[in-house]
Amino acid sequence: MIGGKGDSPLGEMVTHANVSPKSRNGSPRNVSLDEAFAGIEQFARRCMKAYRTPGAALCITDRAKTLNLSTYGYSNLDAESPITAGTLFPIASISKSFTCIVLLQLQEERKIDLGDEMKKHLPWFEVKSRHGPIEIRHLMSHTGGIMSGMLGTCSSANKSEVLLLRDTEALAPPGTYFHYSDVGFIALTLLVEEVTGKDIGSVMRERILAPLGMNGTEPSITSSIRSKLAVAYTHLYSDRPHTTGVPLVPATWMEASSGAGSIASSAADMAKYLRMLLNRGRSPRGRIISEKSFSLMTAPHATIDWVSPWGAKSYGYGINVGNWDGHLCIGHGGGAVTWGYISGILTDLDEGVGVAVLTNGPCNTWDITPHAIGTLRAARNGQRLPHAPDVTDFAKVANAPDYVGIYRSGKKQFEIATRGRGLVLKLVNEVAPMERREPDAFLVNHPYFRLFLLRFGRSGEKIVEACHGSDWYVNDRYAGPREFPCPGEWSSLVGHYCSYNPFLPNMRIALRKGTLYLAEYIDESETPLSPLPDGSFRLGEDTNSPERIVLKDLVNGQPMSMNVGGCDYYRSVFP
């Protein structure tokens, strides 16, 4: 079942182009790519089933034409409206590459230089720093050293989020420290509008969408185009880890117009964008950017801080860059409105093929795009098609015996036992299944454990402890300290904080082993908070991080609100 609606019409529309792949020696052989396309489509369906994705569209192109366009599932579960080639999906942060192309165009026209200080074009732009000034190119590569921003508003007409940077500090010299920043791209949006005298939507349409013939694509998400979009679906609960089997619900609606991520496109139109990238800035109607600008866009300007399944270790301008088996590849992902829309693009510039996946619900597009590119490479070069990677089976735990045992915290205790290929938690007379979310972290399907993942800790190779929110448990193998001193007032900071921010409406603070943690539920992460001399906290332990949390509005020593990245959250009466 997908989205609780029954079986989706997966493969509702599939179109294949006739192509002749190369043999190992480069000569044509009379074999179509249908087998490769079928394998890619089958894997996409498996991913959708695993994540219960309501609908998706997938396009594959080479430098000349669309080779395959497939659509799956529903754009609206209630109406059972199928996804079509023209269905629009917000592509979120993939829009950043469009913004960087516009900035490169403006540099070619000598209206800006990427080495210009931001203040040259936005005199009011200000960030505290003991280092050199922030330049345009630094924000394009996320190396300005500024905070991520909470995207409380995506309106380019609202300068408030960028103005908040005046009260923040960039601790690393510009150009030296990669820290992904949406607010940096909002600032770039305002710069583009200042230089061109036009709103970002008009600029995108005139400079990229119209020249590429992306006539169905919308550069801004407004209420007037809502009926054209696939309905976004997200998990029922936004204040806890995502439980398998809980129904999906329509995500929050919002309008947005920003170069950080406000383009809505279709699979058919994204194929045109991919072809421009594969042709290094050229299109059938002429160049979008010069060869020099394209090389600059795809150069490694920063080392990224995450692991890519296709070898991306660097960030260019608005795009991830990597060397995959000797091939230069570029790509990006996007997620919007509490992950109601997930998208991904990946192009192999040397092989000359690209893929885009657009969805309207939970999905891991980074599983699909690398498999698609690897399959296309093999088929085009007369090689055996690669095996599809394992699709997430949340209930299967390969190293299940590692976790078996009894865990105690004072008078509280639970037992972990194996069952089949997985694990269960035994609590008094109840047994709850466990779902793996990441290494050594599990969701326990029981009301008591609903608000946090159960995270296990190791001493060497052995599991010795378990943490859930502010609770800390140990088993008989634990031999470490039992006392963890911390300021007494920290216990008053623990609680549930919420806001009307559609991207991240709920957070919780927990205190365990003498450390405060911030839990958020988009990626189900828990990050330690490091106290600072001014009473605020740094998010994480990296001393270069600009992210700050301020707890305020004390009543009887308990904060009634907290500010995270410029967005206010308020203490909830609910646990």
N, C-alpha and C positions, 0 to 999 in steps of 0.2 A: 504494500500500500504506500502511496505517496500523498503526504499531506492529509491523510485520514479520509481520502475521497475515493479510494478504490484504485484499481489499476489504471494508470495513465496510458494514453495512446502513444507510447514511446515509438519513435520512428514515424510519426504522423506524416512528415514530409521528408523525403530524401531525394536529392538530385545529384547525379554523378556526371562528371565530364569524361570524355574519352581521352585517355592519355597513354603514352607508351613509355614505360620506365626504361632507364638505361640498364644495361648489363654491367658486370664488373669492369669490362674493358671499355665501356662507354658507348658501345654500339646498341641500337634499339633492339628490343625483343618484343615479340607479340604477346604481351601479357598486360592486362588492364590493372588498375589500382583498386578494383572493386574489393578484392580480398582485404587490402589494407584499410579501406574505408569501413568495411563491415566490422573489422576488428576494433577500430577506433570507436565506432558507434556502439558496439557491444559493451566496451569498457565504460563509455559515458553512461549507458543505461545502468550498469552495475553501481557506478558512483552515485547516480541519482537515487537508486533504491536504498543504498546504505545511508544517505543523508536525508532521504525523504524529500528530495527537491521537487517542487511542483512542476516546473517547466524549464526548458533550456533550448538554446539554439547554438549550433556549432558550425563554423565555416572553415574551410581549408582552401588555400589559394597558392598558386605559384606566382611568378613575376608577371604573368600575362593574363591569367583568368582564374575565376573561381572553379576549383576542381570538385568540391563537394559542399553541399549545404544541407544540414540535417536539423530538424526540429523535433522536440520531444515534449510531451505532457501539455499542461494547461497554462494559459496566461491568466485565467480566472477560474478557481476551483469551483465556486458556486455555480457559475454559468457554464462550466465545462467548455470554455472557449479554448481552442487549441492554439499553441504557439505557431506563428507563421514566420516566413523569411523576413517580413517587414515589421514584426513586433518590436517595439522599442523597450530597451532596458537601460537604465542609468548605468554608465560604465565606471562611475566613481573615479578613483585615482588614476585610471588610465588616461583621464583628461589632462593630467599633468604633462604628458608628452606633447599634447596639442599646445598647451601654454608655452612650453619651451620652444616649439617650432615658431610660434608667433614672435617670441623674443629674438630668436635667431634671424627671422625675417627683418625685424626692426634694426638689428645690427647691420645686416647687409645694406639696408637703406640709409645707414649712418645716422639714424635717429637716436640710437643708444649705442653704448659699448658695454659688453657684458662685464667689463672691469670697472664700470661706473659704480660709485657709491650709491646706495639706495637713496641717500639723502639728496643727491643731485636732482632726482626727479620727484621725490616725495620729501620735501624739506622737514616735514613733521615726523618722519620715521625715526624712531629713537629706541635704542637698546643700551642698557648699561653694559660697559665693557672696559677692561683694562688693556685691551688689545686693539688691533687695527680696525678700521671701519668695515662694515658688512657691505659686500658688493653684490650686484645682480647675480653673478654666476654662483655665488655661495648659496643663495636661496634655491637656485635651480638644481643644485646637487645636494641639498639638505646639509650643507656644511657651514651654515651661518652661526651655529651654536645656540640657536634659539629654541624655545619650547615647542612642543608638538601642536598645542592649541586643542581646544575641546570642541570646536565647530558648533558652538552654541547657536551661531547664525552663519549661513553660507551666502548671505546676500553681499554682493560686491559693493553695493551702495552703502553698506554699514561698516564704517571704519573702526568700530569699537574694539573688535578683537585684536586688530593690529595696534591700536593705541595702547592696549594693555601691555604691550611689549616694553613700554617706557618704564614699567615697574619691575621688569625682570632683568636678569644679568646673563650675558654670554660668557661662560667661564673659559672656554677654549678659544684659541686664536681662530678667526674665520678661515675656512678652507682646510682645517686639520682634523675635524671631528664630525663624523656622520651621525646626525640625529634627525630622524624623519620628522618633517614639520609641515602640517597643513596650513598653519597660519602664515608660514613663509610664502606659500603659493597664493594665499589671499593677498598678501602684500604685493606680490608680483602682478596679480590681477589689477590692483589699484594703479600700479605703475603703467601697465599697458593702457589702461583707460585714460590716464593722465597724458601719456605721450600721443595717443591716437585721437583723443577727444571723443571716443565712442565707447559704448558699453561693451563688456567682454563678449556677450552673446553675438552682437553685430560683428565684432572683430573676428571671432571664430568662423562665423558663416561666410564672411567676405574673403578671408584669407586662406581657409583650409577646406571647409565643407563644400562650398560652391565649386571651387576649382577641381576638387576630387569627384564631383558628382554625387556627394553624399546628401542627396536631396531629402531623404526621409529623416535625417538626423537632426535633433534639436540641441542647440548649444546651451540652453538654460532650461531648468525644470520648473515649469509654472503650472498653475491650475488649468490653464487653457489647453495643455497637452496631456492632461491626466488620463483621458480616455484612450490615448494612443499607447500608454505604457502597460506592460504586463503588471498585474497586481503583485506587490511584494509581500512575501510571507516570512514570518519569523517565529521563533519559539514562543509558546504561550507565556512563559515566565521570563521576565527580563531581570529578575533579582536573585537568580540562582543558576547553578550549572544546568545544562540542557539534558533532560532525561529522555531517553529513547522511548517512543510510544506516546509521549505527550503531544497533543495536536499542534499543528502550526496555525497561526492566526495572521490576518492582514497586518502589515507593519504600519507604523505611524506615517502619515503623509506630511510632506513639507515641500516648500518651494526653495529653490537654490539657484544661484548664479555666481559662480566663482571658478577660477582656473584651477582650484584645488581638486575639483571633481564634480562638475555639474552638466556633463554631456550625456544625452540619452541617444543611443544608436541601436541599429539592428544588425543582425548577422550579415545581411547582404551588403550594408554600407561599411561595416567593419572590414569586410574583405577588400574593399577599395583602399581603406587606410593601410591595411597590411601590405598591399601591393606597392604603395608609395614607399613604405619603409624598405621593402625588399629591393626596390629600384633606387635606393639611397637618395630619396628626396625627389625623384622624377615621377611625373604622372603623364597620362596620355595628352593632357592639355598643357603640358609644360612643367617646369620645375616648381616645386613648392618651396624648397630650400636648396641652396647650392651644395655641391659635393663637399666643399670645405666645411660648410655649416653642419652637414650630416655627420661628417667625421668628428667634428667637435661635439656634437650631440651624443655620439656613441663612444666617445673616449672615456676611459675609466677615471673619473674625477674624485671618487671617494670609495673607500672599502666599506661594504655594507655589513650590518651587524646581525644578519640572519643567514641561515643555511638554505641554499636553493637546490632543488632536485635536478636542475639542469646546468649547474656549474657557475651560476652568477655569483661573483664575488665583489663586483664593483657597481657603482651607480654613475650613470652619465648625467645628462640633463633631462630629467623627467622620465628616465628609463633605466631598468636594470641591464647590466652588461656582463656577459660571461663567455668563457671559452669552453665549449663542450665538445670533447673529442677532436680538438683542432679546428672547430667551426666557431665563428663569431656569431653569438646569439644575443638577441635583445628581447625584453619582455617586461610586462608589468601586470599587477593584479589590482583589483578594486573591490571594495565592499562598502555598502552605504546603508544608512538607516537601520542600525542594529542588525546588520548583515541581511537585510531583506533582499538586497541584490548583490550577487557575487559575480565577478567577471575576471577573465584573464586572457592575455594575448602573449604569444611567443612566436618569434620568427628566427629562422636559421638563415642568416644573410649569405652564407657561402653555398648552402644547398639550394637556396632560392625558394623556400616554402615557409608558410606561416599559418597559424591557427588562432582562432578566437572562440572563446566559450562564454556565453552570456546566460545567466540564470536569474530566476526570481525567488530564490529561497536558499536555504543552507546548502552548501556544496563546497568541495575542495577542488577548484579549477586547476590548482597547481599539480594535482594528480593527472588530470586529463591532458593538458597541453604538452608536457614533456613526452608522454606516451605517444601522443599523436605525431609529434615531430620525429621521434625515434622510429616509429613505424613507417612514416613517409620516407625517411632516409633509406631504410632497408629496402623498401619496395622499389624505389627509384634506382637503386644500385644493384638490383638483382640478388639481394641477400635475404637470408631467412628472417621472417618477421619476428620481432622480439616478443617475449611473453609479457602479458599485461601484469603490472604489479598487483599485489594483493590489495583488495579493497578492504577498508577498515571493517573489522569484525570486533565491535566493542566488547563482546562477551568473551572472546578468546584471549587467554593469557598464557603465552608460551612458557614463561617461567613461574607459573602459579605456585609451586612449592616454596619459593622464596618468601612468600608472605604469610604462610600458615603459622598460626600460633595464637596465644592469648595476649591481649594488650590491656594494660591497666593504667588508670589515672585516679589515684585515691580509691574511693569506693566504686568507681565506675569501671566497667570492663566490657570487652567484646572479644569474640573469637573469629579468626579468619580461617576458612576451610576450603578445600577444593570441591568442585562439583562439575563433573564432565570435563570440558576443556577450559573451564573458568573458575571463578572464585565466588564465594558467598560470605556474608557477614552474619554471624549469629549473635543476637542481642536478646538476652533472657530467653523467652520462648519463641522468638521470631527469627526468621531467616530471610535475608535480603540479598538479591543478586547484585553483583558489582560489574561496572562497565569501565574498561580502561580508557582513559582520556589522554594520557601522556605517560612517559616512563615513570613508574612509581607513584602515579596519581590516578585515583578511581572515583567514579560517581557511585554512591551507594543508594539504591532505590528504596529508601526508608525515610519516613517523615523526620526522624531525628537528625538525619544526615543530609537533609535536602538543600541547605544553604551554602555549603562549601564542598569542595572535593576532599576526599580522604587522601592525604599525602603521606607517603612512607619515607623514612630516612634510613640511611645505611651507615654502617661502620665497616669500611673496607667493602667486601662483597656481601655482607650479611645485613638483612633488614633488622633494625633494632628498635624503631620507634614509628609512631603514626601521629599525624596532626590533623585536626578538623576544627577550623575556625580558631578559637582561643583554647581549645582542648588539646592537651598533649598526653599521649599514651606511650608506654614502653613495654617491651616484652622481656623475657628472661635473659635475652642476649645483651641487653643494654648494660653498659658498664661506665657510663659517663656521669657528669655532674647532674644533680637534681635540683639545685637552687640557681635561679637566674635573676639577680637583682636588677631593678629598673626604677625610675622615678615613680613615686606613688600615684601621682596625678594621671599617669598614662592610662590607668584602668578606666578613667572617666571618658576617655576618647573613644573607647570601643562602642560600636553601634552601626546602625544602618542609616545611610545618607542617600537622598534621592533628589532628582531635579527633573525639569521638563526637557532636558537635552535629549533629542530623539536618538542620538548616536550612542549614548551611554547614560541611561537614566538612573541606574542604581550602582552603588558601591557600598562596601562594608569595611570597617576597620576591626582587626582582630589583634589580640596581644597574647603571644605565647613565647616561652623560653626567653623572656626579657626583651623581646623585639616586637614592634608594631608592624603589621602587614596591611596593605591595601588590596582588597579583593575586588576585581571587576569581572563582568560576565560576558563580554564579547569573546575574548579568547580564554576565559576561565583562568586567568592568571592571578597570582598573589605575589606582590612585590614588597620587599622590606622597606620601611621608612627610616631614614637616617636623620636624627635630630641635629638642628643647626643652632648656632648661638643666638639668633634672633627669635627663637621659639617656634619657627616653622620647621618643616621636614622636607628633606630631599627624597624624591621618589627613586628608590634604588640605592645602590652602594657606589656607583660610578661618580667620582668627584667632579667629572666634567659635565654631568647631567644638569640641564637648566630647569628640570621639572621640580616644582615646589607645591607643597600642600600646607595650607594655613587653616588651622582650626580656630574658630572665633565665636563671638556672641555667647559668652559663658553665663550660665545660670546655675548657681550653686556648684560651680567648678566644672560643670558639664557643658561642652560646646553644643550649640544649637545649629551650627552650620560649619561647613568647610569649603574652602576655595581650592579647586584643582585645575591648574592650567588656565586660570582666569574665569572658570565657570563655577558658580555657587551651587552647593548641594546642601540640603537641609535635613536635620535629624528626623528620622521617621518614627512614628509611634509603633510601627510594626517591627517585629524582630528581624 
